[in-house]
Amino acid sequence: MEITANNPNRKSWIEVSANSDFPIQNIPFGVFITKDDIITVGSRIGDKAIDLAALHQLGYFDGIDLTEDIFLQDTLNDFISHGKKCWREVRNRIAEIFDVENTSLQNNEDHKEKVLFDISEIEMLLPVNIGDYTDFYSSKEHATNVGTMFRDPNNALLPNWLHIPVGYHGRSSSIVVSGTSVHRPLGQTLPVDADTPVFGPSRLVDFELEMAFITTDSNNLGERIPVNEAEDYIFGMVLFNDWSARDIQKWEYVPLGPFLAKNFASTISPWIVTLDALEPFRVESPKQEPTPLPYLQQTGDKSFDIQLETYIKPENSEETKVCSSNFKYMYWTMAQQLAHHTVNGCNVRAGDMMGSGTISGPTPDSYGSMLELSWRGTKPLQMNDGSERKFINDNDTVIMRGFCQNGDIRIGFGDCEGKLLPATEFNS
């Protein structure tokens, strides 16, 4: 089925500013609470949220095979499980409904009142019930930087890194939607020149600039997903801040991988941008040497040109851009990650989330974490208010933004924002 929603010449009868992340060519999916305290599955054009449940009840999706309650839910999981054909049909239909040439809803004031809300009138919720979450480690630049800091610079990458998409299973219960504050975590750390650990708040809280993809029901237990079919099972993408406590991580991570240093909080943007919407922004991924094993080999443009930015906003002050990176730098692609994830027969379900791993580029201003940007705290970053940051301070807000730009079309993700609050008191 053709993706008609991507027509670059299409205009909407909803006003959309030139720098909006959400033109009619985007049509992301999310879940929100309306001003009437009703939870609904929705979409967005410009600064208008679209109640898809109301659209469905009013008959605008007639002819598409949808259950009556598919949008009357507090997550997108059911819709996602319907599969790629359904997602494309719904997205194409939304584009038709809001096309400037279509007057069916445009001239119906009663229907518009039921369907459309100003963004300021709604509250965004976590868009999916994330059953399982996996975080990969797929930026060669990031892995090299970290390996250089903590191991031999001449052997920064471990021997397996160029052969498999390295990953670990994280904690889905602590993934929160943009706008949710998180507390500085407590844990064990080993002070410099000490022989025994101490307990207390992490002193080195960091952000990790990532993206994540959301899957649909993909395979039964014991089956695998071929790399050339993997994208058919990816619903869309979000921005992802995988908060990290570097001092806790340094003490605990050998040999089992991240645990308390990572599971205290992760933040995602609320609108899921579909892979269909990102099609015009495909680019070639980095050349892989040595050639991966056959089950990971792929051809064609398998990455996306998504410009990424991270800002730090001290309390009662202006934000400072600290990082400019791009998703296209990722060494291992989403298709390779999903193929590797299931090659042992691991089953994947609708609403599962896969993090890209920190996205660092080739230049110092494109590094995707404070660990790299400040080089373990040895090169503090200057904020616009004159203060300095080696890592994240209490009451700082971290804001991530991402968008694709192609001619006159800009497809974006909105903000992924979280404020770091002081640690909560602990009485042992």
C-alpha positions in Angstrom: 0.0 0.0 0.0 1.3 3.4 -1.0 2.2 6.0 1.7 0.0 8.8 0.6 0.4 10.7 3.9 4.0 11.7 3.0 3.0 13.8 0.0 5.3 16.9 0.4 2.8 19.1 -1.5 -0.1 18.3 0.9 -1.3 21.2 3.0 -3.5 21.1 6.1 -6.5 23.3 7.0 -5.0 23.3 10.5 -2.5 26.1 10.8 1.1 24.9 11.1 4.0 27.1 11.8 7.1 26.9 9.6 9.3 25.5 12.4 6.7 23.0 13.7 7.7 19.4 14.3 4.2 18.3 13.4 3.2 19.2 9.8 0.5 17.1 8.1 3.3 14.9 6.7 4.2 13.7 10.3 1.0 12.4 11.9 2.5 10.8 15.0 0.6 8.7 17.6 0.2 9.2 21.3 -2.1 9.0 24.3 -3.5 12.0 26.1 -6.1 13.2 28.6 -8.5 15.7 27.2 -9.8 18.8 28.9 -12.9 16.7 29.8 -10.7 14.2 31.7 -11.1 11.5 29.0 -8.1 9.3 28.0 -7.9 8.8 24.3 -5.4 7.7 21.6 -4.6 10.6 19.4 -2.4 12.3 16.8 -1.2 15.8 16.2 -1.0 18.5 13.5 0.6 21.8 14.4 -0.6 22.8 17.9 -3.8 20.8 17.6 -4.2 17.4 19.2 -6.6 15.0 17.4 -8.9 12.7 19.3 -8.8 9.5 17.2 -11.5 7.8 19.3 -13.9 10.7 18.5 -13.0 10.5 14.8 -13.6 6.8 14.8 -17.0 7.1 16.5 -18.1 9.8 14.0 -17.4 7.5 11.1 -14.3 9.0 9.6 -12.4 5.7 9.6 -15.2 3.8 7.8 -13.8 1.2 5.5 -10.8 0.4 7.6 -10.9 -2.8 9.6 -10.8 -1.4 13.2 -12.4 -2.6 16.4 -14.9 -0.2 18.0 -12.7 0.4 21.0 -9.3 0.5 19.4 -8.7 4.2 20.2 -10.7 4.1 23.5 -7.7 2.9 25.4 -5.0 4.3 27.6 -2.2 2.8 25.5 -1.3 2.3 21.9 -0.5 -1.4 22.4 -3.8 -2.7 20.8 -3.4 -0.4 17.8 0.2 -1.4 17.3 -0.6 -5.1 17.4 -2.9 -4.6 14.4 0.2 -4.4 12.2 1.8 -2.2 9.5 -1.1 -2.3 7.0 -3.5 -0.9 9.6 -1.1 1.8 10.8 -0.6 2.9 7.2 -4.3 2.9 6.4 -5.1 5.0 9.5 -2.3 7.5 8.9 -3.2 7.9 5.2 -6.8 8.5 6.2 -5.9 11.1 8.8 -3.9 12.9 6.1 -6.9 12.9 3.8 -9.3 14.2 6.5 -7.1 17.1 7.4 -6.1 18.0 3.8 -7.0 21.6 2.9 -9.0 20.3 0.0 -11.2 18.1 2.2 -14.2 19.9 3.7 -15.9 17.0 5.4 -14.6 17.8 8.9 -13.2 21.2 8.0 -16.7 22.6 7.6 -18.4 20.7 10.5 -18.1 22.8 13.6 -19.8 20.3 15.8 -17.5 17.5 14.9 -14.4 19.7 15.1 -15.3 20.6 18.7 -15.4 16.9 19.6 -12.2 16.0 17.7 -9.7 18.9 18.1 -8.0 20.2 21.2 -5.3 22.8 21.7 -2.1 21.2 22.9 -2.3 23.4 26.0 -5.6 21.8 26.9 -4.3 18.2 27.1 -1.9 16.1 29.2 0.3 13.7 27.4 0.7 10.2 28.9 3.1 7.3 28.4 2.1 6.2 24.9 2.6 2.4 25.4 2.6 -0.2 28.1 6.2 -1.2 27.8 6.3 -4.9 28.6 10.1 -5.3 27.9 12.9 -2.9 27.3 16.3 -3.5 25.8 19.1 -0.9 25.6 21.8 -1.3 23.0 25.3 0.1 22.8 25.6 0.8 19.1 27.5 4.1 18.6 31.0 3.3 17.6 32.1 6.8 18.6 30.5 6.5 22.1 31.9 3.0 22.7 35.4 4.2 21.6 35.2 7.2 23.9 34.2 5.2 26.9 36.7 2.5 26.2 39.4 5.1 25.9 38.5 6.6 29.3 38.2 3.4 31.2 40.5 0.9 29.3 43.5 1.0 27.0 43.0 3.7 24.4 44.6 1.4 21.8 42.0 -1.3 22.5 39.0 0.9 23.3 36.5 -1.5 21.7 36.1 -5.0 23.1 36.6 -7.8 20.6 32.9 -8.6 20.2 31.8 -5.0 19.5 32.3 -5.0 15.8 30.6 -8.4 15.4 27.3 -8.1 17.4 24.9 -5.3 18.5 25.8 -5.3 22.2 22.8 -4.8 24.5 21.3 -5.4 27.9 17.8 -5.8 29.3 16.7 -2.7 31.3 13.8 -1.9 33.7 10.6 -0.9 31.9 8.7 0.2 35.1 10.9 3.3 35.5 10.4 4.6 32.0 8.5 7.9 32.2 7.0 10.3 29.8 8.5 13.7 29.0 7.7 16.3 31.7 8.1 13.9 34.6 10.7 14.9 37.2 13.2 12.3 38.5 15.1 12.1 41.7 18.9 11.9 42.1 19.5 8.2 42.9 21.1 6.7 46.0 23.6 3.9 45.9 27.0 2.6 46.6 30.0 4.4 45.2 33.8 4.0 45.7 35.4 7.4 46.5 38.8 8.1 44.9 41.7 6.5 46.8 39.2 4.5 49.0 39.2 0.8 49.6 35.6 0.4 50.7 32.4 1.8 49.2 30.1 4.5 50.8 26.4 4.9 50.5 24.6 8.1 49.5 23.4 10.2 46.5 25.1 9.8 43.2 27.4 12.7 42.5 27.8 12.1 38.8 24.3 12.0 37.3 24.4 12.1 33.5 22.1 12.1 30.5 22.4 9.8 27.6 21.1 11.1 24.2 19.3 8.1 22.6 16.4 7.2 20.4 14.2 4.2 20.9 12.0 2.1 18.6 8.7 0.5 19.5 7.9 -3.0 18.2 4.7 -4.8 17.3 4.0 -8.5 17.8 6.8 -10.0 15.9 7.5 -13.7 16.4 6.6 -16.7 18.5 9.0 -18.1 21.1 11.7 -20.0 19.3 11.3 -18.1 16.0 13.6 -15.4 14.7 13.1 -12.3 12.6 15.2 -12.0 9.5 17.2 -8.8 9.2 15.5 -7.9 5.8 12.0 -8.2 7.4 12.8 -6.5 10.7 11.6 -3.1 9.8 8.1 -4.4 9.1 7.8 -5.0 12.9 8.9 -1.5 14.0 6.0 0.8 14.6 7.9 4.0 15.2 10.5 6.0 17.2 10.8 8.3 20.2 13.5 10.4 21.8 15.0 8.7 24.8 17.0 10.1 27.7 18.5 7.1 29.5 19.6 8.8 32.7 22.8 7.4 34.2 24.6 7.6 37.6 28.2 7.3 36.5 29.8 6.8 39.9 27.3 4.1 40.9 27.8 2.5 37.4 31.6 2.5 37.8 31.4 0.6 41.1 28.7 -1.9 40.1 28.9 -2.6 36.4 31.7 -5.2 36.3 31.0 -7.9 35.2 27.2 -8.0 34.9 26.4 -4.7 33.2 24.2 -1.7 34.2 21.9 -2.2 37.2 21.0 0.5 39.8 23.0 3.1 37.8 20.5 2.9 35.0 17.1 1.6 36.3 16.2 4.6 38.4 14.6 6.5 35.5 14.5 6.8 31.7 12.5 9.5 29.9 10.8 9.3 26.5 9.1 11.8 24.2 5.3 11.3 24.2 4.6 11.2 20.4 5.7 8.1 18.5 6.8 9.1 15.0 6.1 6.2 12.6 8.8 4.7 10.3 6.5 5.5 7.4 6.8 9.3 8.3 10.6 8.9 8.3 10.8 7.2 4.9 11.9 10.4 3.0 14.9 10.8 5.4 16.6 7.5 4.8 20.4 7.5 4.5 23.2 5.0 4.3 24.5 3.7 7.6 28.2 3.7 8.4 30.3 1.1 6.6 30.8 -2.0 8.8 34.2 -3.7 8.9 34.6 -6.5 9.3 31.6 -7.7 7.4 28.9 -8.9 9.8 27.9 -12.6 9.9 25.2 -13.5 7.3 22.2 -13.1 9.6 23.2 -9.5 10.2 24.0 -8.5 6.6 21.8 -5.9 4.9 21.7 -3.7 1.8 20.2 -0.3 1.1 19.7 2.8 3.2 18.9 1.5 6.6 19.4 4.6 8.8 17.7 7.9 9.1 19.0 11.5 9.0 17.6 12.7 12.4 19.3 15.8 13.8 19.5 15.6 17.6 20.1 18.2 20.2 20.5 18.3 24.0 20.0 21.3 26.2 20.6 21.9 30.0 18.3 24.4 31.7 19.4 25.4 35.2 16.5 26.4 37.5 15.2 29.9 36.8 17.7 30.3 33.9 17.8 29.9 30.2 18.7 26.7 28.4 22.2 26.0 27.0 22.7 23.7 24.0 25.4 21.2 25.0 25.2 18.6 22.2 24.4 18.4 18.5 24.4 14.8 17.1 22.6 12.7 14.5 21.0 9.3 14.5 22.7 8.4 11.2 26.0 8.0 13.2 24.7 4.7 14.7 27.0 1.8 13.6 24.3 -0.9 14.1 20.9 -0.3 12.6 17.5 -0.9 14.1 16.9 -3.8 11.7 20.2 -5.4 12.8 19.4 -4.9 16.5 16.0 -6.5 16.2 17.3 -9.4 14.1 20.1 -10.1 16.6 17.7 -9.7 19.5 15.5 -12.6 18.2 18.2 -14.8 16.5 18.1 -17.0 19.6 14.3 -17.3 19.5 13.5 -14.5 21.9 9.9 -13.4 21.3 9.0 -9.7 20.9 5.6 -8.2 21.6 3.6 -5.1 20.8 4.8 -2.2 22.9 8.3 -3.5 23.6 11.0 -0.8 23.4 14.6 -0.9 22.1 17.0 1.9 23.0 19.7 2.8 20.5 22.4 3.4 23.1 24.1 6.8 23.5 24.4 8.5 20.1 27.7 10.2 19.8 29.2 11.7 16.6 32.8 12.3 15.5 33.3 15.7 17.0 33.4 16.8 20.6 30.2 18.9 20.3 28.4 15.8 19.1 29.1 13.6 22.1 25.9 12.2 23.6 26.6 12.3 27.3 28.2 14.6 29.9 30.7 11.8 30.6 32.1 12.5 27.1 31.4 16.2 26.7 33.2 17.0 30.0 35.6 14.1 29.5 35.0 12.6 33.0 34.7 16.0 34.5 38.0 17.4 33.4 36.6 19.8 30.8 33.5 21.6 32.4 30.9 23.0 30.1 30.0 26.7 30.3 26.3 27.5 30.7 24.7 30.7 29.3 24.1 31.9 32.9 27.9 31.7 33.6 27.8 28.5 35.7 29.7 25.4 34.8 28.6 21.7 34.5 30.7 18.6 34.7 27.5 16.5 35.2 23.9 17.3 35.9 23.1 19.5 39.0 20.0 19.2 41.2 17.1 21.1 39.7 18.6 21.1 36.2 16.2 20.3 33.4 17.6 18.2 30.5 15.8 18.7 27.2 16.3 16.6 24.1 15.0 17.6 20.6 15.1 15.8 17.3 13.9 16.5 13.8 14.4 15.7 10.1 14.7 18.4 7.5 14.2 17.8 3.8 13.5 20.8 1.6 10.4 22.4 3.0 9.4 19.5 5.2 10.4 19.2 8.8 9.4 16.1 10.8 10.1 16.2 14.5 9.5 14.5 17.8 8.7 17.3 20.1 10.6 17.7 23.4 11.9 14.9 25.7 12.3 16.8 29.0 13.0 15.8 32.5 14.0 17.7 35.7 16.5 16.2 38.1 15.3 16.7 41.7 17.5 16.2 44.8 17.8 12.8 46.3 15.0 11.7 48.7 16.0 11.3 52.3 17.0 7.8 53.4 16.9 6.4 56.9 18.8 3.2 57.2 
